[in-house]
């Protein structure tokens, strides 16, 4: 996570991972969940639990590399 982001983003990511029981919401892996902003911080994504999804490292990379799209419905 960027050092320039407000602490609220770190707290939201932690809360999102806890809500999701540290489980990847794509594959169900539980070894190391990462909080991902559904609407990216750089595009004014909110620092709230409603804007976080828990992903394993592989799927988090897949999202950032354009191989998976995450949409909020």
MODELLER restraints for C-alpha pairs under 7 A, 6 or more apart:
rsr = mdl.restraints
at = mdl.atoms
rsr.add(forms.Gaussian(group=physical.xy_distance, feature=features.Distance(at['CA:8:A'], at['CA:47:A']), mean=5.71, stdev=0.5))
rsr.add(forms.Gaussian(group=physical.xy_distance, feature=features.Distance(at['CA:9:A'], at['CA:47:A']), mean=4.63, stdev=0.5))
rsr.add(forms.Gaussian(group=physical.xy_distance, feature=features.Distance(at['CA:12:A'], at['CA:47:A']), mean=5.78, stdev=0.5))
rsr.add(forms.Gaussian(group=physical.xy_distance, feature=features.Distance(at['CA:12:A'], at['CA:48:A']), mean=5.08, stdev=0.5))
rsr.add(forms.Gaussian(group=physical.xy_distance, feature=features.Distance(at['CA:12:A'], at['CA:49:A']), mean=4.98, stdev=0.5))
rsr.add(forms.Gaussian(group=physical.xy_distance, feature=features.Distance(at['CA:13:A'], at['CA:35:A']), mean=4.66, stdev=0.5))
rsr.add(forms.Gaussian(group=physical.xy_distance, feature=features.Distance(at['CA:13:A'], at['CA:49:A']), mean=6.85, stdev=0.5))
rsr.add(forms.Gaussian(group=physical.xy_distance, feature=features.Distance(at['CA:13:A'], at['CA:52:A']), mean=6.13, stdev=0.5))
rsr.add(forms.Gaussian(group=physical.xy_distance, feature=features.Distance(at['CA:14:A'], at['CA:35:A']), mean=6.89, stdev=0.5))
rsr.add(forms.Gaussian(group=physical.xy_distance, feature=features.Distance(at['CA:15:A'], at['CA:49:A']), mean=6.18, stdev=0.5))
rsr.add(forms.Gaussian(group=physical.xy_distance, feature=features.Distance(at['CA:16:A'], at['CA:35:A']), mean=6.51, stdev=0.5))
rsr.add(forms.Gaussian(group=physical.xy_distance, feature=features.Distance(at['CA:16:A'], at['CA:49:A']), mean=5.19, stdev=0.5))
rsr.add(forms.Gaussian(group=physical.xy_distance, feature=features.Distance(at['CA:16:A'], at['CA:52:A']), mean=5.54, stdev=0.5))
rsr.add(forms.Gaussian(group=physical.xy_distance, feature=features.Distance(at['CA:16:A'], at['CA:53:A']), mean=6.30, stdev=0.5))
rsr.add(forms.Gaussian(group=physical.xy_distance, feature=features.Distance(at['CA:16:A'], at['CA:54:A']), mean=6.56, stdev=0.5))
rsr.add(forms.Gaussian(group=physical.xy_distance, feature=features.Distance(at['CA:17:A'], at['CA:33:A']), mean=6.68, stdev=0.5))
rsr.add(forms.Gaussian(group=physical.xy_distance, feature=features.Distance(at['CA:17:A'], at['CA:34:A']), mean=6.97, stdev=0.5))
rsr.add(forms.Gaussian(group=physical.xy_distance, feature=features.Distance(at['CA:17:A'], at['CA:35:A']), mean=6.00, stdev=0.5))
rsr.add(forms.Gaussian(group=physical.xy_distance, feature=features.Distance(at['CA:17:A'], at['CA:54:A']), mean=5.42, stdev=0.5))
rsr.add(forms.Gaussian(group=physical.xy_distance, feature=features.Distance(at['CA:20:A'], at['CA:54:A']), mean=6.43, stdev=0.5))
rsr.add(forms.Gaussian(group=physical.xy_distance, feature=features.Distance(at['CA:22:A'], at['CA:30:A']), mean=5.93, stdev=0.5))
rsr.add(forms.Gaussian(group=physical.xy_distance, feature=features.Distance(at['CA:22:A'], at['CA:32:A']), mean=6.97, stdev=0.5))
rsr.add(forms.Gaussian(group=physical.xy_distance, feature=features.Distance(at['CA:22:A'], at['CA:33:A']), mean=5.04, stdev=0.5))
rsr.add(forms.Gaussian(group=physical.xy_distance, feature=features.Distance(at['CA:22:A'], at['CA:54:A']), mean=6.72, stdev=0.5))
rsr.add(forms.Gaussian(group=physical.xy_distance, feature=features.Distance(at['CA:23:A'], at['CA:29:A']), mean=5.61, stdev=0.5))
rsr.add(forms.Gaussian(group=physical.xy_distance, feature=features.Distance(at['CA:23:A'], at['CA:30:A']), mean=4.63, stdev=0.5))
rsr.add(forms.Gaussian(group=physical.xy_distance, feature=features.Distance(at['CA:23:A'], at['CA:33:A']), mean=5.82, stdev=0.5))
rsr.add(forms.Gaussian(group=physical.xy_distance, feature=features.Distance(at['CA:23:A'], at['CA:54:A']), mean=6.37, stdev=0.5))
rsr.add(forms.Gaussian(group=physical.xy_distance, feature=features.Distance(at['CA:23:A'], at['CA:55:A']), mean=6.97, stdev=0.5))
rsr.add(forms.Gaussian(group=physical.xy_distance, feature=features.Distance(at['CA:24:A'], at['CA:30:A']), mean=6.48, stdev=0.5))
rsr.add(forms.Gaussian(group=physical.xy_distance, feature=features.Distance(at['CA:24:A'], at['CA:33:A']), mean=5.89, stdev=0.5))
rsr.add(forms.Gaussian(group=physical.xy_distance, feature=features.Distance(at['CA:24:A'], at['CA:54:A']), mean=5.23, stdev=0.5))
rsr.add(forms.Gaussian(group=physical.xy_distance, feature=features.Distance(at['CA:24:A'], at['CA:55:A']), mean=4.09, stdev=0.5))
rsr.add(forms.Gaussian(group=physical.xy_distance, feature=features.Distance(at['CA:24:A'], at['CA:56:A']), mean=5.03, stdev=0.5))
rsr.add(forms.Gaussian(group=physical.xy_distance, feature=features.Distance(at['CA:25:A'], at['CA:54:A']), mean=5.87, stdev=0.5))
rsr.add(forms.Gaussian(group=physical.xy_distance, feature=features.Distance(at['CA:25:A'], at['CA:55:A']), mean=5.86, stdev=0.5))
rsr.add(forms.Gaussian(group=physical.xy_distance, feature=features.Distance(at['CA:26:A'], at['CA:55:A']), mean=6.84, stdev=0.5))
rsr.add(forms.Gaussian(group=physical.xy_distance, feature=features.Distance(at['CA:29:A'], at['CA:56:A']), mean=6.44, stdev=0.5))
rsr.add(forms.Gaussian(group=physical.xy_distance, feature=features.Distance(at['CA:32:A'], at['CA:56:A']), mean=5.89, stdev=0.5))
rsr.add(forms.Gaussian(group=physical.xy_distance, feature=features.Distance(at['CA:33:A'], at['CA:54:A']), mean=5.71, stdev=0.5))
rsr.add(forms.Gaussian(group=physical.xy_distance, feature=features.Distance(at['CA:33:A'], at['CA:55:A']), mean=5.28, stdev=0.5))
rsr.add(forms.Gaussian(group=physical.xy_distance, feature=features.Distance(at['CA:33:A'], at['CA:56:A']), mean=4.73, stdev=0.5))
rsr.add(forms.Gaussian(group=physical.xy_distance, feature=features.Distance(at['CA:33:A'], at['CA:57:A']), mean=6.92, stdev=0.5))
rsr.add(forms.Gaussian(group=physical.xy_distance, feature=features.Distance(at['CA:34:A'], at['CA:54:A']), mean=5.44, stdev=0.5))
rsr.add(forms.Gaussian(group=physical.xy_distance, feature=features.Distance(at['CA:34:A'], at['CA:55:A']), mean=5.26, stdev=0.5))
rsr.add(forms.Gaussian(group=physical.xy_distance, feature=features.Distance(at['CA:34:A'], at['CA:56:A']), mean=5.97, stdev=0.5))
rsr.add(forms.Gaussian(group=physical.xy_distance, feature=features.Distance(at['CA:34:A'], at['CA:57:A']), mean=6.63, stdev=0.5))
rsr.add(forms.Gaussian(group=physical.xy_distance, feature=features.Distance(at['CA:35:A'], at['CA:52:A']), mean=6.01, stdev=0.5))
rsr.add(forms.Gaussian(group=physical.xy_distance, feature=features.Distance(at['CA:35:A'], at['CA:53:A']), mean=5.76, stdev=0.5))
rsr.add(forms.Gaussian(group=physical.xy_distance, feature=features.Distance(at['CA:35:A'], at['CA:54:A']), mean=4.74, stdev=0.5))
rsr.add(forms.Gaussian(group=physical.xy_distance, feature=features.Distance(at['CA:35:A'], at['CA:55:A']), mean=6.45, stdev=0.5))
rsr.add(forms.Gaussian(group=physical.xy_distance, feature=features.Distance(at['CA:36:A'], at['CA:52:A']), mean=5.35, stdev=0.5))
rsr.add(forms.Gaussian(group=physical.xy_distance, feature=features.Distance(at['CA:36:A'], at['CA:53:A']), mean=5.27, stdev=0.5))
rsr.add(forms.Gaussian(group=physical.xy_distance, feature=features.Distance(at['CA:36:A'], at['CA:54:A']), mean=6.11, stdev=0.5))
rsr.add(forms.Gaussian(group=physical.xy_distance, feature=features.Distance(at['CA:36:A'], at['CA:55:A']), mean=6.84, stdev=0.5))
rsr.add(forms.Gaussian(group=physical.xy_distance, feature=features.Distance(at['CA:37:A'], at['CA:45:A']), mean=6.88, stdev=0.5))
rsr.add(forms.Gaussian(group=physical.xy_distance, feature=features.Distance(at['CA:37:A'], at['CA:51:A']), mean=5.52, stdev=0.5))
rsr.add(forms.Gaussian(group=physical.xy_distance, feature=features.Distance(at['CA:37:A'], at['CA:52:A']), mean=4.71, stdev=0.5))
rsr.add(forms.Gaussian(group=physical.xy_distance, feature=features.Distance(at['CA:37:A'], at['CA:53:A']), mean=6.61, stdev=0.5))
rsr.add(forms.Gaussian(group=physical.xy_distance, feature=features.Distance(at['CA:38:A'], at['CA:51:A']), mean=5.28, stdev=0.5))
rsr.add(forms.Gaussian(group=physical.xy_distance, feature=features.Distance(at['CA:38:A'], at['CA:52:A']), mean=5.73, stdev=0.5))
rsr.add(forms.Gaussian(group=physical.xy_distance, feature=features.Distance(at['CA:38:A'], at['CA:53:A']), mean=6.61, stdev=0.5))
rsr.add(forms.Gaussian(group=physical.xy_distance, feature=features.Distance(at['CA:38:A'], at['CA:70:A']), mean=6.43, stdev=0.5))
rsr.add(forms.Gaussian(group=physical.xy_distance, feature=features.Distance(at['CA:38:A'], at['CA:71:A']), mean=6.90, stdev=0.5))
rsr.add(forms.Gaussian(group=physical.xy_distance, feature=features.Distance(at['CA:38:A'], at['CA:72:A']), mean=6.84, stdev=0.5))
rsr.add(forms.Gaussian(group=physical.xy_distance, feature=features.Distance(at['CA:39:A'], at['CA:45:A']), mean=4.59, stdev=0.5))
rsr.add(forms.Gaussian(group=physical.xy_distance, feature=features.Distance(at['CA:39:A'], at['CA:51:A']), mean=6.48, stdev=0.5))
rsr.add(forms.Gaussian(group=physical.xy_distance, feature=features.Distance(at['CA:62:A'], at['CA:68:A']), mean=5.63, stdev=0.5))
rsr.add(forms.Gaussian(group=physical.xy_distance, feature=features.Distance(at['CA:63:A'], at['CA:69:A']), mean=5.99, stdev=0.5))
